[in-house]
């Protein structure tokens, strides 16, 4: 136990933001303490079992939150070293330059960031190299400029996905290799070489990786950081509140409940919160005191507000020909990201999901009544499945928010119909192409079991926006350096800081920003 010791920096959380920031600070020689609510994920066969991961939700946190009606639901959160990156699909996209400016959507305005794409671009490049991203800049004609090419070549398509790419190109579209973080070495045919860590299997998306082949925060950042003598980590440390001094300007103690139920107190010159957008907001709200009656960093009353989580659809098409693909997550399409010939507003992007298997499809069957062909057994349907992920932008609304009740339980209010017209049109675009892509035009099935999405509010994987940054303390909680306006030594570096979310997976932006803020903190403690 390391409590009662003085540290230079405490980092709360080990996901894309916290884990990366700890890694960035480790070489400084300054004393860094990482606090993680969970422990290491058990390495076991169930890591790769669909029934355990998706149907039974074995690794999902055994907790419930409450919606705006007071009904409880199981959120899609995992408390392990590495945070939710243990289960992410490792799709590591940059936001587009346009995402950093104000964008007009059918459902409202996506606000501008206080940073430009150019400010984050060098860190995007570093993040791509650190997280072993495979891809090829220049294939997506709408992407922003890159100062360096990906360090690793694209993960090559398997035959059915290569055919899909060719068919999309024949329609005048611009499919590109999905940027994905895996520790893969390929031969000329794209197969994993004998010395590759990643074995190019069908468990990349939504499963933890048994062989450490996925570039998650634990493997890439936390474990390497802990090889430095100046970095410590306490697992099983559920941080309950932050205490301040009498002026309210300085966090003086981080109070955590340990696995045995005891309380531990930690202190550092700088405290960094990276618990995930919902839990970071909850921690700040729970830390209210006389100087901060509405919660820490909350003189603006924005903490907990403007929650975003993307408008997502997981869909399964049925190929005429068998789809023998194992590693399916290699293709993406952003032709309608900012609009279409027949619509002036952004639609979003399409990318491949991990390959469906029979167990997942059996779990979906009750939801597909009347939609799936009764003469196609589960195993045959799985063999012909081609899986897509459609992602549209969710807009920040102050009423979409995290609050706490008198018991300290988390309540999450969400407008599930926020800016969904673009996603509907994106689905219509995909459905209209199925016949020309070698797929049954009448079979595009909702894959709601994927990521435990039995109900939309439970799909919290892309949570963001609850502790937004900005230049005006009246409308933001953090400054442009991600330091709280109201406190001198409190930073937030998970996706809470996002003022808008774009329509791509937020992980790479959280990673790049953690590197940026890590450099600022390193200079400060130096």
HELIX and SHEET records of a PDB file:
HELIX    1   1 UNK A   18  UNK A   26  1                                   9    
HELIX    2   2 UNK A   45  UNK A   48  5                                   4    
HELIX    3   3 UNK A   50  UNK A   50  1                                   1    
HELIX    4   4 UNK A   51  UNK A   55  3                                   5    
HELIX    5   5 UNK A   83  UNK A   86  5                                   4    
HELIX    6   6 UNK A   97  UNK A  100  5                                   4    
HELIX    7   7 UNK A  117  UNK A  130  1                                  14    
HELIX    8   8 UNK A  159  UNK A  170  1                                  12    
HELIX    9   9 UNK A  217  UNK A  217  1                                   1    
HELIX   10  10 UNK A  218  UNK A  222  3                                   5    
HELIX   11  11 UNK A  223  UNK A  225  1                                   3    
HELIX   12  12 UNK A  277  UNK A  286  1                                  10    
HELIX   13  13 UNK A  358  UNK A  364  1                                   7    
HELIX   14  14 UNK A  365  UNK A  368  5                                   4    
HELIX   15  15 UNK A  378  UNK A  384  1                                   7    
HELIX   16  16 UNK A  421  UNK A  433  1                                  13    
HELIX   17  17 UNK A  434  UNK A  437  5                                   4    
HELIX   18  18 UNK A  450  UNK A  452  5                                   3    
HELIX   19  19 UNK A  456  UNK A  458  5                                   3    
HELIX   20  20 UNK A  495  UNK A  497  5                                   3    
HELIX   21  21 UNK A  507  UNK A  525  1                                  19    
SHEET    1   A 6 UNK A 231  UNK A 234  0                                        
SHEET    2   A 6 UNK A  32  UNK A  35  1                                        
SHEET    3   A 6 UNK A   6  UNK A  12  1                                        
SHEET    4   A 6 UNK A 263  UNK A 273  1                                        
SHEET    5   A 6 UNK A 251  UNK A 257 -1                                        
SHEET    6   A 6 UNK A 238  UNK A 244 -1                                        
SHEET    1   B 5 UNK A 231  UNK A 234  0                                        
SHEET    2   B 5 UNK A  32  UNK A  35  1                                        
SHEET    3   B 5 UNK A   6  UNK A  12  1                                        
SHEET    4   B 5 UNK A 263  UNK A 273  1                                        
SHEET    5   B 5 UNK A 490  UNK A 492  1                                        
SHEET    1   C 2 UNK A  65  UNK A  66  0                                        
SHEET    2   C 2 UNK A  72  UNK A  73 -1                                        
SHEET    1   D 2 UNK A 103  UNK A 105  0                                        
SHEET    2   D 2 UNK A 108  UNK A 110 -1                                        
SHEET    1   E 2 UNK A 133  UNK A 134  0                                        
SHEET    2   E 2 UNK A 180  UNK A 181 -1                                        
SHEET    1   F 6 UNK A 176  UNK A 177  0                                        
SHEET    2   F 6 UNK A 331  UNK A 333 -1                                        
SHEET    3   F 6 UNK A 349  UNK A 352 -1                                        
SHEET    4   F 6 UNK A 385  UNK A 392 -1                                        
SHEET    5   F 6 UNK A 311  UNK A 319 -1                                        
SHEET    6   F 6 UNK A 439  UNK A 446 -1                                        
SHEET    1   G 2 UNK A 401  UNK A 404  0                                        
SHEET    2   G 2 UNK A 410  UNK A 413 -1                                        
END                                                                             
